[in-house]
């Protein structure tokens, strides 16, 4: 499992941080994990969101829980 920073998420999605945060708040994007002040996303959750988006399927957090 690889953890990625917001800058990496922004680059991969070509979205601004504010857009990503709005989608998180609306339940439309995976939530980051926090370690102190650091926020990191699980890479495979972001990959799954990208796959759903590309296929025109809605992403829902209950259907995409992290394994393990």
CHARMM internal coordinates of N, CA and C (Angstrom, degrees):
IC EDIT
DIST 1 N 1 CA 1.4521
DIST 1 CA 1 C 1.5275
ANGL 1 N 1 CA 1 C 107.41
DIST 1 C 2 N 1.3079
ANGL 1 CA 1 C 2 N 114.86
DIHE 1 N 1 CA 1 C 2 N 130.74
DIST 2 N 2 CA 1.4619
ANGL 1 C 2 N 2 CA 120.80
DIHE 1 CA 1 C 2 N 2 CA -179.67
DIST 2 CA 2 C 1.5265
ANGL 2 N 2 CA 2 C 109.23
DIHE 1 C 2 N 2 CA 2 C -114.61
DIST 2 C 3 N 1.3156
ANGL 2 CA 2 C 3 N 115.85
DIHE 2 N 2 CA 2 C 3 N 135.97
DIST 3 N 3 CA 1.4612
ANGL 2 C 3 N 3 CA 121.88
DIHE 2 CA 2 C 3 N 3 CA 176.94
DIST 3 CA 3 C 1.5182
ANGL 3 N 3 CA 3 C 109.07
DIHE 2 C 3 N 3 CA 3 C -101.91
DIST 3 C 4 N 1.3425
ANGL 3 CA 3 C 4 N 116.57
DIHE 3 N 3 CA 3 C 4 N 137.44
DIST 4 N 4 CA 1.4558
ANGL 3 C 4 N 4 CA 120.10
DIHE 3 CA 3 C 4 N 4 CA -177.69
DIST 4 CA 4 C 1.5290
ANGL 4 N 4 CA 4 C 110.68
DIHE 3 C 4 N 4 CA 4 C -126.02
DIST 4 C 5 N 1.3224
ANGL 4 CA 4 C 5 N 115.48
DIHE 4 N 4 CA 4 C 5 N 150.75
DIST 5 N 5 CA 1.4656
ANGL 4 C 5 N 5 CA 123.36
DIHE 4 CA 4 C 5 N 5 CA -178.32
DIST 5 CA 5 C 1.5246
ANGL 5 N 5 CA 5 C 110.91
DIHE 4 C 5 N 5 CA 5 C -82.22
DIST 5 C 6 N 1.3253
ANGL 5 CA 5 C 6 N 115.19
DIHE 5 N 5 CA 5 C 6 N 164.25
DIST 6 N 6 CA 1.4680
ANGL 5 C 6 N 6 CA 121.46
DIHE 5 CA 5 C 6 N 6 CA 179.23
DIST 6 CA 6 C 1.5267
ANGL 6 N 6 CA 6 C 111.04
DIHE 5 C 6 N 6 CA 6 C -57.80
DIST 6 C 7 N 1.3211
ANGL 6 CA 6 C 7 N 118.11
DIHE 6 N 6 CA 6 C 7 N -37.12
DIST 7 N 7 CA 1.4686
ANGL 6 C 7 N 7 CA 120.61
DIHE 6 CA 6 C 7 N 7 CA 179.93
DIST 7 CA 7 C 1.5212
ANGL 7 N 7 CA 7 C 111.20
DIHE 6 C 7 N 7 CA 7 C -60.55
DIST 7 C 8 N 1.3215
ANGL 7 CA 7 C 8 N 116.73
DIHE 7 N 7 CA 7 C 8 N -38.50
DIST 8 N 8 CA 1.4686
ANGL 7 C 8 N 8 CA 121.61
DIHE 7 CA 7 C 8 N 8 CA 178.56
DIST 8 CA 8 C 1.5222
ANGL 8 N 8 CA 8 C 109.86
DIHE 7 C 8 N 8 CA 8 C -69.55
DIST 8 C 9 N 1.3294
ANGL 8 CA 8 C 9 N 116.78
DIHE 8 N 8 CA 8 C 9 N -42.78
DIST 9 N 9 CA 1.4649
ANGL 8 C 9 N 9 CA 120.89
DIHE 8 CA 8 C 9 N 9 CA 178.59
DIST 9 CA 9 C 1.5321
ANGL 9 N 9 CA 9 C 109.42
DIHE 8 C 9 N 9 CA 9 C -61.03
DIST 9 C 10 N 1.3215
ANGL 9 CA 9 C 10 N 117.49
DIHE 9 N 9 CA 9 C 10 N -46.48
DIST 10 N 10 CA 1.4615
ANGL 9 C 10 N 10 CA 121.95
DIHE 9 CA 9 C 10 N 10 CA 179.51
DIST 10 CA 10 C 1.5242
ANGL 10 N 10 CA 10 C 111.21
DIHE 9 C 10 N 10 CA 10 C -58.95
DIST 10 C 11 N 1.3115
ANGL 10 CA 10 C 11 N 116.29
DIHE 10 N 10 CA 10 C 11 N -43.89
DIST 11 N 11 CA 1.4654
ANGL 10 C 11 N 11 CA 120.79
DIHE 10 CA 10 C 11 N 11 CA -179.25
DIST 11 CA 11 C 1.5262
ANGL 11 N 11 CA 11 C 111.16
DIHE 10 C 11 N 11 CA 11 C -64.88
DIST 11 C 12 N 1.3253
ANGL 11 CA 11 C 12 N 116.77
DIHE 11 N 11 CA 11 C 12 N -44.69
DIST 12 N 12 CA 1.4673
ANGL 11 C 12 N 12 CA 120.46
DIHE 11 CA 11 C 12 N 12 CA -178.27
DIST 12 CA 12 C 1.5148
ANGL 12 N 12 CA 12 C 112.47
DIHE 11 C 12 N 12 CA 12 C -66.38
DIST 12 C 13 N 1.3364
ANGL 12 CA 12 C 13 N 117.22
DIHE 12 N 12 CA 12 C 13 N -35.11
DIST 13 N 13 CA 1.4608
ANGL 12 C 13 N 13 CA 121.14
DIHE 12 CA 12 C 13 N 13 CA -177.52
DIST 13 CA 13 C 1.5168
ANGL 13 N 13 CA 13 C 113.13
DIHE 12 C 13 N 13 CA 13 C -91.94
DIST 13 C 14 N 1.3424
ANGL 13 CA 13 C 14 N 116.35
DIHE 13 N 13 CA 13 C 14 N -15.87
DIST 14 N 14 CA 1.4617
ANGL 13 C 14 N 14 CA 121.90
DIHE 13 CA 13 C 14 N 14 CA -172.94
DIST 14 CA 14 C 1.5289
ANGL 14 N 14 CA 14 C 109.51
DIHE 13 C 14 N 14 CA 14 C 55.21
DIST 14 C 15 N 1.3466
ANGL 14 CA 14 C 15 N 114.83
DIHE 14 N 14 CA 14 C 15 N 46.35
DIST 15 N 15 CA 1.4659
ANGL 14 C 15 N 15 CA 122.89
DIHE 14 CA 14 C 15 N 15 CA 177.83
DIST 15 CA 15 C 1.5176
ANGL 15 N 15 CA 15 C 108.57
DIHE 14 C 15 N 15 CA 15 C -128.60
DIST 15 C 16 N 1.3312
ANGL 15 CA 15 C 16 N 114.72
DIHE 15 N 15 CA 15 C 16 N 154.25
DIST 16 N 16 CA 1.4555
ANGL 15 C 16 N 16 CA 119.42
DIHE 15 CA 15 C 16 N 16 CA 176.28
DIST 16 CA 16 C 1.5245
ANGL 16 N 16 CA 16 C 110.38
DIHE 15 C 16 N 16 CA 16 C -76.38
DIST 16 C 17 N 1.3212
ANGL 16 CA 16 C 17 N 115.22
DIHE 16 N 16 CA 16 C 17 N 161.77
DIST 17 N 17 CA 1.4588
ANGL 16 C 17 N 17 CA 119.95
DIHE 16 CA 16 C 17 N 17 CA 177.52
DIST 17 CA 17 C 1.5300
ANGL 17 N 17 CA 17 C 110.75
DIHE 16 C 17 N 17 CA 17 C -61.63
DIST 17 C 18 N 1.3252
ANGL 17 CA 17 C 18 N 117.03
DIHE 17 N 17 CA 17 C 18 N -39.72
DIST 18 N 18 CA 1.4696
ANGL 17 C 18 N 18 CA 119.22
DIHE 17 CA 17 C 18 N 18 CA -178.48
DIST 18 CA 18 C 1.5304
ANGL 18 N 18 CA 18 C 111.34
DIHE 17 C 18 N 18 CA 18 C -65.04
DIST 18 C 19 N 1.3348
ANGL 18 CA 18 C 19 N 118.01
DIHE 18 N 18 CA 18 C 19 N -36.59
DIST 19 N 19 CA 1.4645
ANGL 18 C 19 N 19 CA 120.84
DIHE 18 CA 18 C 19 N 19 CA 177.02
DIST 19 CA 19 C 1.5156
ANGL 19 N 19 CA 19 C 110.83
DIHE 18 C 19 N 19 CA 19 C -66.11
DIST 19 C 20 N 1.3206
ANGL 19 CA 19 C 20 N 116.68
DIHE 19 N 19 CA 19 C 20 N -42.88
DIST 20 N 20 CA 1.4657
ANGL 19 C 20 N 20 CA 120.87
DIHE 19 CA 19 C 20 N 20 CA 178.57
DIST 20 CA 20 C 1.5196
ANGL 20 N 20 CA 20 C 109.73
DIHE 19 C 20 N 20 CA 20 C -62.25
DIST 20 C 21 N 1.3183
ANGL 20 CA 20 C 21 N 117.60
DIHE 20 N 20 CA 20 C 21 N -44.99
DIST 21 N 21 CA 1.4699
ANGL 20 C 21 N 21 CA 121.20
DIHE 20 CA 20 C 21 N 21 CA -179.53
DIST 21 CA 21 C 1.5339
ANGL 21 N 21 CA 21 C 111.55
DIHE 20 C 21 N 21 CA 21 C -64.79
DIST 21 C 22 N 1.3284
ANGL 21 CA 21 C 22 N 117.53
DIHE 21 N 21 CA 21 C 22 N -36.84
DIST 22 N 22 CA 1.4762
ANGL 21 C 22 N 22 CA 120.26
DIHE 21 CA 21 C 22 N 22 CA 175.89
DIST 22 CA 22 C 1.5250
ANGL 22 N 22 CA 22 C 110.56
DIHE 21 C 22 N 22 CA 22 C -63.28
DIST 22 C 23 N 1.3192
ANGL 22 CA 22 C 23 N 116.49
DIHE 22 N 22 CA 22 C 23 N -42.01
DIST 23 N 23 CA 1.4748
ANGL 22 C 23 N 23 CA 120.11
DIHE 22 CA 22 C 23 N 23 CA 179.09
DIST 23 CA 23 C 1.5304
ANGL 23 N 23 CA 23 C 110.69
DIHE 22 C 23 N 23 CA 23 C -65.41
DIST 23 C 24 N 1.3154
ANGL 23 CA 23 C 24 N 117.60
DIHE 23 N 23 CA 23 C 24 N -38.43
DIST 24 N 24 CA 1.4720
ANGL 23 C 24 N 24 CA 121.07
DIHE 23 CA 23 C 24 N 24 CA 177.05
DIST 24 CA 24 C 1.5279
ANGL 24 N 24 CA 24 C 109.12
DIHE 23 C 24 N 24 CA 24 C -61.10
DIST 24 C 25 N 1.3286
ANGL 24 CA 24 C 25 N 116.39
DIHE 24 N 24 CA 24 C 25 N -49.01
DIST 25 N 25 CA 1.4652
ANGL 24 C 25 N 25 CA 121.04
DIHE 24 CA 24 C 25 N 25 CA -179.00
DIST 25 CA 25 C 1.5236
ANGL 25 N 25 CA 25 C 111.68
DIHE 24 C 25 N 25 CA 25 C -59.74
DIST 25 C 26 N 1.3334
ANGL 25 CA 25 C 26 N 117.14
DIHE 25 N 25 CA 25 C 26 N -34.71
DIST 26 N 26 CA 1.4638
ANGL 25 C 26 N 26 CA 122.21
DIHE 25 CA 25 C 26 N 26 CA 179.99
DIST 26 CA 26 C 1.5327
ANGL 26 N 26 CA 26 C 112.24
DIHE 25 C 26 N 26 CA 26 C -82.69
DIST 26 C 27 N 1.3519
ANGL 26 CA 26 C 27 N 117.19
DIHE 26 N 26 CA 26 C 27 N -1.82
DIST 27 N 27 CA 1.4612
ANGL 26 C 27 N 27 CA 120.32
DIHE 26 CA 26 C 27 N 27 CA -178.60
DIST 27 CA 27 C 1.5155
ANGL 27 N 27 CA 27 C 113.35
DIHE 26 C 27 N 27 CA 27 C 76.75
DIST 27 C 28 N 1.3364
ANGL 27 CA 27 C 28 N 116.67
DIHE 27 N 27 CA 27 C 28 N 22.44
DIST 28 N 28 CA 1.4589
ANGL 27 C 28 N 28 CA 121.89
DIHE 27 CA 27 C 28 N 28 CA -176.41
DIST 28 CA 28 C 1.5254
ANGL 28 N 28 CA 28 C 113.44
DIHE 27 C 28 N 28 CA 28 C -109.01
DIST 28 C 29 N 1.3163
ANGL 28 CA 28 C 29 N 116.52
DIHE 28 N 28 CA 28 C 29 N 10.94
DIST 29 N 29 CA 1.4644
ANGL 28 C 29 N 29 CA 120.43
DIHE 28 CA 28 C 29 N 29 CA 179.29
DIST 29 CA 29 C 1.5206
ANGL 29 N 29 CA 29 C 107.82
DIHE 28 C 29 N 29 CA 29 C -155.37
DIST 29 C 30 N 1.3327
ANGL 29 CA 29 C 30 N 117.67
DIHE 29 N 29 CA 29 C 30 N 147.31
DIST 30 N 30 CA 1.4731
ANGL 29 C 30 N 30 CA 120.22
DIHE 29 CA 29 C 30 N 30 CA -179.74
DIST 30 CA 30 C 1.5255
ANGL 30 N 30 CA 30 C 112.75
DIHE 29 C 30 N 30 CA 30 C -57.67
DIST 30 C 31 N 1.3114
ANGL 30 CA 30 C 31 N 115.48
DIHE 30 N 30 CA 30 C 31 N 141.78
DIST 31 N 31 CA 1.4694
ANGL 30 C 31 N 31 CA 121.51
DIHE 30 CA 30 C 31 N 31 CA 176.90
DIST 31 CA 31 C 1.5309
ANGL 31 N 31 CA 31 C 109.55
DIHE 30 C 31 N 31 CA 31 C -79.92
DIST 31 C 32 N 1.3277
ANGL 31 CA 31 C 32 N 116.33
DIHE 31 N 31 CA 31 C 32 N 146.16
DIST 32 N 32 CA 1.4686
ANGL 31 C 32 N 32 CA 118.64
DIHE 31 CA 31 C 32 N 32 CA 175.77
DIST 32 CA 32 C 1.5265
ANGL 32 N 32 CA 32 C 110.35
DIHE 31 C 32 N 32 CA 32 C -76.21
DIST 32 C 33 N 1.3221
ANGL 32 CA 32 C 33 N 115.31
DIHE 32 N 32 CA 32 C 33 N 162.85
DIST 33 N 33 CA 1.4616
ANGL 32 C 33 N 33 CA 122.06
DIHE 32 CA 32 C 33 N 33 CA 171.66
DIST 33 CA 33 C 1.5235
ANGL 33 N 33 CA 33 C 106.12
DIHE 32 C 33 N 33 CA 33 C -99.68
DIST 33 C 34 N 1.3026
ANGL 33 CA 33 C 34 N 116.19
DIHE 33 N 33 CA 33 C 34 N 146.90
DIST 34 N 34 CA 1.4652
ANGL 33 C 34 N 34 CA 120.26
DIHE 33 CA 33 C 34 N 34 CA -176.61
DIST 34 CA 34 C 1.5208
ANGL 34 N 34 CA 34 C 110.94
DIHE 33 C 34 N 34 CA 34 C -115.49
DIST 34 C 35 N 1.3221
ANGL 34 CA 34 C 35 N 114.11
DIHE 34 N 34 CA 34 C 35 N 137.59
DIST 35 N 35 CA 1.4541
ANGL 34 C 35 N 35 CA 122.17
DIHE 34 CA 34 C 35 N 35 CA 174.00
DIST 35 CA 35 C 1.5278
ANGL 35 N 35 CA 35 C 105.17
DIHE 34 C 35 N 35 CA 35 C -130.95
DIST 35 C 36 N 1.3228
ANGL 35 CA 35 C 36 N 114.80
DIHE 35 N 35 CA 35 C 36 N 94.25
DIST 36 N 36 CA 1.4612
ANGL 35 C 36 N 36 CA 118.15
DIHE 35 CA 35 C 36 N 36 CA -172.32
DIST 36 CA 36 C 1.5114
ANGL 36 N 36 CA 36 C 108.44
DIHE 35 C 36 N 36 CA 36 C 68.39
DIST 36 C 37 N 1.3269
ANGL 36 CA 36 C 37 N 116.85
DIHE 36 N 36 CA 36 C 37 N -125.25
DIST 37 N 37 CA 1.4708
ANGL 36 C 37 N 37 CA 121.17
DIHE 36 CA 36 C 37 N 37 CA 179.39
DIST 37 CA 37 C 1.5207
ANGL 37 N 37 CA 37 C 112.60
DIHE 36 C 37 N 37 CA 37 C -89.58
DIST 37 C 38 N 1.3182
ANGL 37 CA 37 C 38 N 117.95
DIHE 37 N 37 CA 37 C 38 N -9.30
DIST 38 N 38 CA 1.4621
ANGL 37 C 38 N 38 CA 121.51
DIHE 37 CA 37 C 38 N 38 CA -176.98
DIST 38 CA 38 C 1.5272
ANGL 38 N 38 CA 38 C 110.90
DIHE 37 C 38 N 38 CA 38 C -83.67
DIST 38 C 39 N 1.3326
ANGL 38 CA 38 C 39 N 116.11
DIHE 38 N 38 CA 38 C 39 N 133.64
DIST 39 N 39 CA 1.4641
ANGL 38 C 39 N 39 CA 122.62
DIHE 38 CA 38 C 39 N 39 CA 174.41
DIST 39 CA 39 C 1.5161
ANGL 39 N 39 CA 39 C 108.27
DIHE 38 C 39 N 39 CA 39 C -110.82
DIST 39 C 40 N 1.3305
ANGL 39 CA 39 C 40 N 115.42
DIHE 39 N 39 CA 39 C 40 N 132.73
DIST 40 N 40 CA 1.4668
ANGL 39 C 40 N 40 CA 120.52
DIHE 39 CA 39 C 40 N 40 CA 178.54
DIST 40 CA 40 C 1.5229
ANGL 40 N 40 CA 40 C 109.00
DIHE 39 C 40 N 40 CA 40 C -137.66
DIST 40 C 41 N 1.3248
ANGL 40 CA 40 C 41 N 115.33
DIHE 40 N 40 CA 40 C 41 N 145.92
DIST 41 N 41 CA 1.4607
ANGL 40 C 41 N 41 CA 121.92
DIHE 40 CA 40 C 41 N 41 CA 176.61
DIST 41 CA 41 C 1.5117
ANGL 41 N 41 CA 41 C 109.47
DIHE 40 C 41 N 41 CA 41 C -103.80
DIST 41 C 42 N 1.3145
ANGL 41 CA 41 C 42 N 115.41
DIHE 41 N 41 CA 41 C 42 N 146.21
DIST 42 N 42 CA 1.4662
ANGL 41 C 42 N 42 CA 120.36
DIHE 41 CA 41 C 42 N 42 CA 174.55
DIST 42 CA 42 C 1.5285
ANGL 42 N 42 CA 42 C 106.30
DIHE 41 C 42 N 42 CA 42 C -78.52
DIST 42 C 43 N 1.3172
ANGL 42 CA 42 C 43 N 115.18
DIHE 42 N 42 CA 42 C 43 N 122.48
DIST 43 N 43 CA 1.4604
ANGL 42 C 43 N 43 CA 120.84
DIHE 42 CA 42 C 43 N 43 CA -171.74
DIST 43 CA 43 C 1.5202
ANGL 43 N 43 CA 43 C 112.84
DIHE 42 C 43 N 43 CA 43 C -56.43
DIST 43 C 44 N 1.3221
ANGL 43 CA 43 C 44 N 118.35
DIHE 43 N 43 CA 43 C 44 N -42.78
DIST 44 N 44 CA 1.4659
ANGL 43 C 44 N 44 CA 118.95
DIHE 43 CA 43 C 44 N 44 CA -176.48
DIST 44 CA 44 C 1.5309
ANGL 44 N 44 CA 44 C 111.74
DIHE 43 C 44 N 44 CA 44 C -68.59
DIST 44 C 45 N 1.3347
ANGL 44 CA 44 C 45 N 118.64
DIHE 44 N 44 CA 44 C 45 N -24.75
DIST 45 N 45 CA 1.4651
ANGL 44 C 45 N 45 CA 120.28
DIHE 44 CA 44 C 45 N 45 CA 174.89
DIST 45 CA 45 C 1.5304
ANGL 45 N 45 CA 45 C 110.63
DIHE 44 C 45 N 45 CA 45 C -70.45
DIST 45 C 46 N 1.3163
ANGL 45 CA 45 C 46 N 116.81
DIHE 45 N 45 CA 45 C 46 N -39.99
DIST 46 N 46 CA 1.4631
ANGL 45 C 46 N 46 CA 120.96
DIHE 45 CA 45 C 46 N 46 CA 175.87
DIST 46 CA 46 C 1.5260
ANGL 46 N 46 CA 46 C 109.60
DIHE 45 C 46 N 46 CA 46 C -65.50
DIST 46 C 47 N 1.3335
ANGL 46 CA 46 C 47 N 117.07
DIHE 46 N 46 CA 46 C 47 N -42.06
DIST 47 N 47 CA 1.4651
ANGL 46 C 47 N 47 CA 121.14
DIHE 46 CA 46 C 47 N 47 CA 177.75
DIST 47 CA 47 C 1.5245
ANGL 47 N 47 CA 47 C 111.12
DIHE 46 C 47 N 47 CA 47 C -59.65
DIST 47 C 48 N 1.3288
ANGL 47 CA 47 C 48 N 117.19
DIHE 47 N 47 CA 47 C 48 N -41.03
DIST 48 N 48 CA 1.4652
ANGL 47 C 48 N 48 CA 121.22
DIHE 47 CA 47 C 48 N 48 CA 179.36
DIST 48 CA 48 C 1.5300
ANGL 48 N 48 CA 48 C 110.53
DIHE 47 C 48 N 48 CA 48 C -65.79
DIST 48 C 49 N 1.3310
ANGL 48 CA 48 C 49 N 117.62
DIHE 48 N 48 CA 48 C 49 N -39.49
DIST 49 N 49 CA 1.4621
ANGL 48 C 49 N 49 CA 120.97
DIHE 48 CA 48 C 49 N 49 CA 177.01
DIST 49 CA 49 C 1.5266
ANGL 49 N 49 CA 49 C 109.85
DIHE 48 C 49 N 49 CA 49 C -61.44
DIST 49 C 50 N 1.3305
ANGL 49 CA 49 C 50 N 117.14
DIHE 49 N 49 CA 49 C 50 N -44.64
DIST 50 N 50 CA 1.4646
ANGL 49 C 50 N 50 CA 121.73
DIHE 49 CA 49 C 50 N 50 CA 179.26
DIST 50 CA 50 C 1.5295
ANGL 50 N 50 CA 50 C 109.72
DIHE 49 C 50 N 50 CA 50 C -60.81
DIST 50 C 51 N 1.3208
ANGL 50 CA 50 C 51 N 117.03
DIHE 50 N 50 CA 50 C 51 N -42.85
DIST 51 N 51 CA 1.4719
ANGL 50 C 51 N 51 CA 121.66
DIHE 50 CA 50 C 51 N 51 CA 179.56
DIST 51 CA 51 C 1.5294
ANGL 51 N 51 CA 51 C 110.34
DIHE 50 C 51 N 51 CA 51 C -61.72
DIST 51 C 52 N 1.3221
ANGL 51 CA 51 C 52 N 117.52
DIHE 51 N 51 CA 51 C 52 N -46.67
DIST 52 N 52 CA 1.4698
ANGL 51 C 52 N 52 CA 121.30
DIHE 51 CA 51 C 52 N 52 CA 178.26
DIST 52 CA 52 C 1.5255
ANGL 52 N 52 CA 52 C 110.51
DIHE 51 C 52 N 52 CA 52 C -59.93
DIST 52 C 53 N 1.3197
ANGL 52 CA 52 C 53 N 116.10
DIHE 52 N 52 CA 52 C 53 N -45.35
DIST 53 N 53 CA 1.4685
ANGL 52 C 53 N 53 CA 121.34
DIHE 52 CA 52 C 53 N 53 CA -179.64
DIST 53 CA 53 C 1.5302
ANGL 53 N 53 CA 53 C 110.25
DIHE 52 C 53 N 53 CA 53 C -60.21
DIST 53 C 54 N 1.3257
ANGL 53 CA 53 C 54 N 116.79
DIHE 53 N 53 CA 53 C 54 N -45.72
DIST 54 N 54 CA 1.4628
ANGL 53 C 54 N 54 CA 121.54
DIHE 53 CA 53 C 54 N 54 CA -178.30
DIST 54 CA 54 C 1.5274
ANGL 54 N 54 CA 54 C 111.62
DIHE 53 C 54 N 54 CA 54 C -65.20
DIST 54 C 55 N 1.3189
ANGL 54 CA 54 C 55 N 116.74
DIHE 54 N 54 CA 54 C 55 N -32.24
DIST 55 N 55 CA 1.4655
ANGL 54 C 55 N 55 CA 121.68
DIHE 54 CA 54 C 55 N 55 CA -179.08
DIST 55 CA 55 C 1.5272
ANGL 55 N 55 CA 55 C 112.68
DIHE 54 C 55 N 55 CA 55 C -89.03
DIST 55 C 56 N 1.3403
ANGL 55 CA 55 C 56 N 116.62
DIHE 55 N 55 CA 55 C 56 N -2.55
DIST 56 N 56 CA 1.4499
ANGL 55 C 56 N 56 CA 120.13
DIHE 55 CA 55 C 56 N 56 CA 179.85
DIST 56 CA 56 C 1.5172
ANGL 56 N 56 CA 56 C 113.89
DIHE 55 C 56 N 56 CA 56 C 73.90
DIST 56 C 57 N 1.3335
ANGL 56 CA 56 C 57 N 116.23
DIHE 56 N 56 CA 56 C 57 N 21.09
DIST 57 N 57 CA 1.4700
ANGL 56 C 57 N 57 CA 121.17
DIHE 56 CA 56 C 57 N 57 CA 178.61
DIST 57 CA 57 C 1.5166
ANGL 57 N 57 CA 57 C 109.12
DIHE 56 C 57 N 57 CA 57 C -99.22
DIST 57 C 58 N 1.3349
ANGL 57 CA 57 C 58 N 117.00
DIHE 57 N 57 CA 57 C 58 N 146.36
DIST 58 N 58 CA 1.4624
ANGL 57 C 58 N 58 CA 118.40
DIHE 57 CA 57 C 58 N 58 CA 174.81
DIST 58 CA 58 C 1.5229
ANGL 58 N 58 CA 58 C 110.97
DIHE 57 C 58 N 58 CA 58 C -71.88
DIST 58 C 59 N 1.3097
ANGL 58 CA 58 C 59 N 116.05
DIHE 58 N 58 CA 58 C 59 N 144.24
DIST 59 N 59 CA 1.4653
ANGL 58 C 59 N 59 CA 121.61
DIHE 58 CA 58 C 59 N 59 CA 174.94
DIST 59 CA 59 C 1.5131
ANGL 59 N 59 CA 59 C 107.25
DIHE 58 C 59 N 59 CA 59 C -98.53
DIST 59 C 60 N 1.3240
ANGL 59 CA 59 C 60 N 116.75
DIHE 59 N 59 CA 59 C 60 N 135.37
DIST 60 N 60 CA 1.4645
ANGL 59 C 60 N 60 CA 120.35
DIHE 59 CA 59 C 60 N 60 CA 177.33
DIST 60 CA 60 C 1.5230
ANGL 60 N 60 CA 60 C 107.64
DIHE 59 C 60 N 60 CA 60 C -134.35
DIST 60 C 61 N 1.3291
ANGL 60 CA 60 C 61 N 118.40
DIHE 60 N 60 CA 60 C 61 N 132.52
DIST 61 N 61 CA 1.4627
ANGL 60 C 61 N 61 CA 120.82
DIHE 60 CA 60 C 61 N 61 CA -174.93
DIST 61 CA 61 C 1.5231
ANGL 61 N 61 CA 61 C 114.53
DIHE 60 C 61 N 61 CA 61 C -59.83
DIST 61 C 62 N 1.3211
ANGL 61 CA 61 C 62 N 118.67
DIHE 61 N 61 CA 61 C 62 N -31.86
DIST 62 N 62 CA 1.4719
ANGL 61 C 62 N 62 CA 120.36
DIHE 61 CA 61 C 62 N 62 CA -179.15
DIST 62 CA 62 C 1.5262
ANGL 62 N 62 CA 62 C 112.02
DIHE 61 C 62 N 62 CA 62 C -68.11
DIST 62 C 63 N 1.3244
ANGL 62 CA 62 C 63 N 116.61
DIHE 62 N 62 CA 62 C 63 N -21.71
DIST 63 N 63 CA 1.4614
ANGL 62 C 63 N 63 CA 120.32
DIHE 62 CA 62 C 63 N 63 CA -179.38
DIST 63 CA 63 C 1.5203
ANGL 63 N 63 CA 63 C 113.04
DIHE 62 C 63 N 63 CA 63 C -91.93
DIST 63 C 64 N 1.3130
ANGL 63 CA 63 C 64 N 117.04
DIHE 63 N 63 CA 63 C 64 N -3.30
DIST 64 N 64 CA 1.4651
ANGL 63 C 64 N 64 CA 120.43
DIHE 63 CA 63 C 64 N 64 CA -173.01
DIST 64 CA 64 C 1.5272
ANGL 64 N 64 CA 64 C 111.27
DIHE 63 C 64 N 64 CA 64 C -136.91
DIST 64 C 65 N 1.2960
ANGL 64 CA 64 C 65 N 116.43
DIHE 64 N 64 CA 64 C 65 N 52.23
DIST 65 N 65 CA 1.4804
ANGL 64 C 65 N 65 CA 120.73
DIHE 64 CA 64 C 65 N 65 CA 178.49
DIST 65 CA 65 C 1.5262
ANGL 65 N 65 CA 65 C 109.27
DIHE 64 C 65 N 65 CA 65 C -73.07
DIST 65 C 66 N 1.3145
ANGL 65 CA 65 C 66 N 115.44
DIHE 65 N 65 CA 65 C 66 N 147.44
DIST 66 N 66 CA 1.4722
ANGL 65 C 66 N 66 CA 120.68
DIHE 65 CA 65 C 66 N 66 CA 176.13
DIST 66 CA 66 C 1.5206
ANGL 66 N 66 CA 66 C 109.36
DIHE 65 C 66 N 66 CA 66 C -67.00
DIST 66 C 67 N 1.3033
ANGL 66 CA 66 C 67 N 116.26
DIHE 66 N 66 CA 66 C 67 N 137.61
DIST 67 N 67 CA 1.4623
ANGL 66 C 67 N 67 CA 121.41
DIHE 66 CA 66 C 67 N 67 CA 176.98
DIST 67 CA 67 C 1.4999
ANGL 67 N 67 CA 67 C 109.94
DIHE 66 C 67 N 67 CA 67 C -76.90
DIST 67 C 68 N 1.3318
ANGL 67 CA 67 C 68 N 114.98
DIHE 67 N 67 CA 67 C 68 N 146.81
DIST 68 N 68 CA 1.4475
ANGL 67 C 68 N 68 CA 119.97
DIHE 67 CA 67 C 68 N 68 CA 171.45
DIST 68 CA 68 C 1.4469
ANGL 68 N 68 CA 68 C 114.41
DIHE 67 C 68 N 68 CA 68 C 89.33
END
COOR INIT
IC SEED 1 N 1 CA 1 C
IC BUILD
